[in-house]
């Protein structure tokens, strides 16, 4: 499975007492991961202000179901926090054993980019990935 998405993507913002959440749909796992990455980007900064100057590769071992989504989003939060990398376009390939992705964007530049929220982590609380007519729908909460 392969998917490529560029910001903006459609997603629904969900609220929970002290957390922030999203509901996002994808045709398959690759598309769901790509779209959730761009929804995450939109929560953290304005991806429309990010230029595609460079790429970063992300790889994860494939794990079952909902755990994959949480690991994926937490890996991306790490790229944002530790590497200070912002992405605007995401390519995802899901094989039988691994997820390979390429994030297209640039390093954070305080003169052009503004942080919208400080997300700590994607959580397992009320996490759900389910089959829907369009493919898959995920609901995930983030610690703020």
Backbone bond lengths (Angstrom), bond angles and torsions (degrees), N, CA, C in turn:
res aa  C-N    CA-C-N  psi(-1)  N-CA   C-N-CA  omega(-1)  CA-C   N-CA-C  phi
1 X - - - 1.452 - - 1.524 108.80 -
2 X 1.299 115.56 135.93 1.459 121.30 175.29 1.515 109.50 -133.00
3 X 1.334 115.30 148.10 1.457 120.68 176.40 1.514 108.75 -149.15
4 X 1.316 115.48 147.33 1.462 121.90 175.16 1.517 107.25 -135.48
5 X 1.326 116.98 128.81 1.456 122.11 -179.90 1.517 109.11 -136.83
6 X 1.315 115.11 147.63 1.456 120.78 174.18 1.520 108.08 -126.11
7 X 1.322 115.87 145.58 1.460 121.04 179.78 1.522 109.42 -64.65
8 X 1.312 116.77 145.99 1.456 128.73 2.34 1.536 112.21 -88.68
9 X 1.323 115.74 156.93 1.460 122.40 172.67 1.522 108.46 -122.21
10 X 1.309 115.41 156.73 1.462 120.11 176.67 1.518 109.49 -79.16
11 X 1.308 115.72 134.06 1.459 122.87 171.88 1.515 107.45 -157.59
12 X 1.299 115.22 163.19 1.460 121.12 179.35 1.516 108.64 -110.42
13 X 1.301 116.37 132.37 1.460 121.63 176.14 1.516 107.88 -85.53
14 X 1.335 116.77 129.97 1.458 120.64 178.04 1.515 108.18 -118.80
15 X 1.306 116.01 146.83 1.456 119.84 -178.97 1.514 110.04 -113.29
16 X 1.301 113.85 147.97 1.453 123.20 177.59 1.509 104.81 -142.26
17 X 1.306 118.72 152.89 1.469 122.65 -170.34 1.530 114.95 -33.89
18 X 1.309 119.85 -62.29 1.461 120.69 -177.25 1.528 111.76 -118.29
19 X 1.308 116.99 8.28 1.450 120.85 -175.70 1.522 110.41 -120.14
20 X 1.313 115.34 173.09 1.453 122.97 176.90 1.514 107.27 -125.70
21 X 1.330 117.80 140.32 1.454 119.36 -177.75 1.502 112.90 -137.30
22 X 1.337 113.92 166.91 1.458 120.79 177.38 1.527 109.36 -133.51
23 X 1.316 114.55 153.72 1.467 122.59 168.31 1.519 104.59 -124.73
24 X 1.323 116.17 124.62 1.463 121.00 -175.51 1.521 109.34 -138.67
25 X 1.346 116.45 146.25 1.460 121.79 -179.56 1.518 110.23 -115.57
26 X 1.345 115.20 149.70 1.454 121.66 175.46 1.517 110.31 -146.46
27 X 1.336 116.11 156.35 1.474 120.56 179.96 1.521 111.66 -66.36
28 X 1.336 116.57 -36.35 1.455 123.55 -178.69 1.530 106.91 -153.20
29 X 1.351 116.71 -173.44 1.465 119.04 -177.13 1.526 112.57 -62.20
30 X 1.314 118.53 -41.45 1.465 120.62 -179.76 1.522 110.36 -61.26
31 X 1.324 116.81 -46.48 1.461 121.37 -179.98 1.524 111.10 -65.94
32 X 1.324 117.36 -40.37 1.464 121.04 178.45 1.527 110.80 -62.17
33 X 1.330 117.69 -43.73 1.462 120.60 179.31 1.524 111.22 -65.42
34 X 1.328 117.21 -41.88 1.467 120.28 178.94 1.530 110.78 -63.41
35 X 1.310 116.50 -45.85 1.476 119.95 -178.86 1.533 111.83 -68.10
36 X 1.322 117.57 -37.19 1.470 119.63 178.13 1.526 110.38 -67.41
37 X 1.337 117.72 -33.57 1.470 120.93 176.71 1.524 111.16 -63.70
38 X 1.324 116.72 -38.51 1.463 120.07 179.90 1.526 111.83 -77.40
39 X 1.323 117.37 -31.37 1.468 119.55 173.23 1.520 109.62 -65.39
40 X 1.335 117.06 -42.49 1.470 121.71 175.77 1.518 110.35 -58.92
41 X 1.332 117.02 -46.35 1.461 120.90 178.29 1.523 110.50 -56.35
42 X 1.332 116.62 -44.91 1.463 120.69 -178.64 1.529 112.17 -63.84
43 X 1.323 117.12 -31.74 1.466 119.76 176.18 1.526 111.29 -69.91
44 X 1.334 116.47 -35.19 1.464 120.45 -173.49 1.531 114.66 -89.20
45 X 1.330 117.58 -30.23 1.467 122.05 -177.84 1.519 108.37 -162.58
46 X 1.328 117.46 176.78 1.459 121.65 178.37 1.523 109.26 -91.70
47 X 1.351 118.34 101.81 1.462 119.64 -176.94 1.530 113.57 -64.84
48 X 1.333 118.70 -19.34 1.461 121.04 178.16 1.526 111.36 -65.44
49 X 1.319 117.43 -21.92 1.470 121.81 179.77 1.528 112.58 -90.17
50 X 1.323 116.36 -0.61 1.466 121.44 -178.37 1.523 109.28 -93.10
51 X 1.308 116.03 130.86 1.461 121.05 176.49 1.521 109.35 -95.84
52 X 1.314 115.73 146.28 1.468 120.76 179.75 1.529 108.73 -86.63
53 X 1.327 115.82 77.89 1.470 121.82 -177.12 1.524 113.00 -93.24
54 X 1.318 116.49 -25.34 1.462 120.77 -177.28 1.517 109.35 -153.60
55 X 1.319 115.36 170.97 1.461 121.13 179.54 1.517 110.10 -127.36
56 X 1.306 114.95 151.27 1.460 122.36 174.41 1.517 107.62 -129.19
57 X 1.317 115.88 139.61 1.463 120.23 179.28 1.519 109.99 -100.20
58 X 1.322 115.30 137.32 1.462 123.02 178.55 1.518 107.00 -123.74
59 X 1.334 116.87 133.43 1.463 121.01 176.47 1.515 109.65 -131.66
60 X 1.312 115.23 138.57 1.465 122.34 176.23 1.513 108.47 -135.95
61 X 1.324 115.42 145.88 1.461 118.40 170.91 1.515 107.60 -71.44
62 X 1.312 115.72 140.96 1.453 120.80 -179.47 1.526 109.42 -71.05
63 X 1.317 116.60 129.60 1.466 123.54 174.46 1.522 107.24 -124.34
64 X 1.294 116.40 165.42 1.453 121.30 -175.23 1.525 113.43 -73.75
65 X 1.304 114.97 138.24 1.453 125.29 165.71 1.513 117.71 49.07
66 X 1.302 114.60 -131.39 1.452 122.85 -171.40 1.526 113.18 -61.03
67 X 1.321 116.77 -30.42 1.464 120.55 179.19 1.524 110.48 -59.13
68 X 1.323 117.56 -36.23 1.460 121.71 178.86 1.522 111.03 -59.90
69 X 1.315 117.03 -44.09 1.465 120.87 -178.70 1.527 111.01 -62.28
70 X 1.319 117.48 -44.99 1.465 120.86 -179.85 1.523 110.51 -64.47
71 X 1.333 117.84 -45.89 1.467 120.29 178.25 1.520 111.85 -60.48
72 X 1.321 116.17 -42.93 1.455 121.98 179.19 1.526 111.41 -59.43
73 X 1.315 116.60 -52.48 1.462 120.26 -178.30 1.525 111.63 -64.31
74 X 1.321 118.05 -38.37 1.465 120.17 178.37 1.521 111.44 -68.68
75 X 1.314 117.81 -34.17 1.466 121.21 174.43 1.534 109.79 -61.70
76 X 1.316 116.52 -42.73 1.461 120.61 -179.77 1.527 112.13 -69.44
77 X 1.318 116.65 -37.26 1.470 119.28 175.17 1.527 109.00 -60.68
78 X 1.318 117.13 -38.28 1.468 121.05 175.79 1.519 112.41 -62.98
79 X 1.333 117.15 -42.33 1.469 120.12 177.46 1.516 110.42 -60.41
80 X 1.311 116.15 -39.86 1.469 120.13 179.66 1.525 110.89 -68.56
81 X 1.314 117.02 -45.80 1.459 120.89 -174.89 1.526 113.67 -78.21
82 X 1.316 117.79 -47.04 1.461 122.05 -173.67 1.526 111.59 -84.59
83 X 1.332 116.42 -46.81 1.466 120.76 -177.50 1.527 112.36 -88.43
84 X 1.345 117.17 -11.46 1.462 122.27 -178.08 1.525 111.74 57.33
85 X 1.344 115.46 36.28 1.458 121.26 -177.08 1.521 110.43 -103.01
86 X 1.334 115.90 132.71 1.462 122.54 177.41 1.519 108.69 -111.23
87 X 1.313 117.42 142.10 1.463 120.88 -179.37 1.518 110.66 -123.06
88 X 1.330 113.63 152.29 1.463 121.92 179.08 1.527 111.01 -122.72
89 X 1.322 116.44 -25.13 1.459 121.74 -179.92 1.523 108.14 -134.27
90 X 1.328 115.28 143.63 1.463 120.69 -177.48 1.522 109.05 -134.15
91 X 1.325 115.87 132.78 1.460 122.61 172.14 1.526 106.00 -115.27
92 X 1.320 116.89 131.93 1.466 121.37 -178.44 1.521 109.24 -130.46
93 X 1.325 115.30 134.52 1.460 121.92 173.12 1.526 107.47 -124.93
94 X 1.311 115.97 126.41 1.463 121.73 178.72 1.530 107.61 -112.07
95 X 1.322 115.50 119.23 1.467 120.38 176.40 1.529 108.32 -107.55
96 X 1.304 116.87 -171.31 1.471 120.09 -179.56 1.522 112.58 -68.34
97 X 1.336 118.41 -22.18 1.461 120.57 -174.15 1.522 114.47 -124.49
98 X 1.326 117.71 -12.41 1.452 118.38 -169.64 1.525 112.25 -152.77
99 X 1.335 114.04 154.58 1.462 122.02 170.26 1.520 106.39 -110.25
100 X 1.311 115.64 125.32 1.470 121.36 175.23 1.512 107.17 -119.31
101 X 1.309 114.84 133.11 1.463 119.00 -178.91 1.513 109.93 -138.39
102 X 1.302 114.25 155.02 1.458 121.47 174.26 1.522 106.70 -126.68
103 X 1.324 115.03 123.47 1.463 121.92 177.39 1.521 107.61 -100.54
104 X 1.320 117.09 127.10 1.461 121.89 178.95 1.524 108.11 -107.04
105 X 1.321 116.55 123.16 1.455 120.66 -178.62 1.508 111.81 -178.20
106 X 1.325 115.24 -137.89 1.457 120.79 -176.81 1.525 110.26 -162.49
107 X 1.336 116.70 164.77 1.458 119.69 175.09 1.530 111.12 -66.47
108 X 1.312 115.66 152.13 1.469 122.13 176.35 1.522 110.02 -58.79
109 X 1.327 116.11 134.52 1.465 123.19 177.48 1.524 106.49 -129.11
110 X 1.328 116.81 109.42 1.469 121.50 -174.43 1.528 112.47 -60.03
111 X 1.328 118.29 -22.68 1.460 119.71 179.72 1.532 112.06 -77.51
112 X 1.346 118.02 -18.07 1.461 121.34 -177.90 1.522 114.74 -121.50
113 X 1.310 117.50 -23.57 1.465 120.80 -175.02 1.525 110.50 -112.31
114 X 1.311 115.13 143.93 1.466 121.96 177.38 1.523 108.79 -122.73
115 X 1.314 115.66 133.86 1.465 121.09 176.91 1.519 107.90 -78.52
116 X 1.340 116.30 130.87 1.472 121.29 179.53 1.521 112.06 -92.88
117 X 1.318 117.02 -39.88 1.463 120.02 -178.47 1.519 109.19 -152.33
118 X 1.302 115.17 155.80 1.453 120.57 177.22 1.515 109.58 -106.98
119 X 1.317 116.76 89.57 1.457 120.42 179.59 1.522 109.45 -82.70
120 X 1.327 116.14 132.16 1.464 120.41 -179.83 1.518 111.57 -86.78
121 X 1.341 116.61 -44.38 1.469 119.13 -175.78 1.518 110.58 -169.31
122 X 1.324 115.19 152.61 1.464 121.45 166.96 1.525 106.36 -77.89
123 X 1.321 116.60 143.99 1.464 120.26 -174.93 1.526 111.22 -118.80
124 X 1.321 115.07 168.47 1.457 121.76 175.10 1.530 111.25 -91.48
125 X 1.327 117.02 -6.82 1.456 121.63 -178.14 1.533 109.76 -64.61
126 X 1.300 117.76 120.93 1.463 125.73 179.39 1.535 112.60 57.55
127 X 1.315 117.03 21.60 1.461 122.31 178.06 1.521 110.04 -65.82
128 X 1.333 115.85 136.62 1.456 119.64 179.56 1.527 109.88 -152.93
129 X 1.320 116.07 131.17 1.467 122.86 169.04 1.516 105.71 -124.97
130 X 1.329 115.97 124.42 1.458 119.04 -176.76 1.524 111.10 -138.94
131 X 1.325 114.82 154.30 1.460 120.91 176.03 1.518 109.19 -74.39
132 X 1.330 115.41 134.83 1.459 122.78 175.48 1.530 107.31 -133.71
133 X 1.315 117.17 173.06 1.468 120.85 -177.43 1.528 112.25 -55.63
134 X 1.331 118.11 -36.13 1.463 122.36 -177.35 1.528 112.58 -81.23
135 X 1.337 118.28 -9.38 1.468 122.26 -177.87 1.517 110.70 137.76
136 X 1.339 116.57 -94.92 1.470 122.51 -179.74 1.524 109.93 -131.96
137 X 1.327 115.65 148.31 1.457 120.61 172.34 1.521 107.65 -130.60
138 X 1.334 115.27 134.43 1.465 120.92 179.47 1.522 109.78 -119.83
139 X 1.314 113.54 144.45 1.470 121.54 171.52 1.519 106.59 -126.40
140 X 1.320 116.14 126.11 1.458 120.61 -178.12 1.517 109.78 -142.15
141 X 1.324 115.64 142.34 1.464 122.22 177.47 1.532 109.54 -106.43
142 X 1.323 115.27 147.16 1.466 122.09 177.37 1.510 109.66 -116.45
143 X 1.333 116.85 140.25 1.460 120.94 168.25 1.507 107.72 -72.57
144 X 1.322 115.48 132.72 1.470 120.34 -179.82 1.513 109.69 -104.11
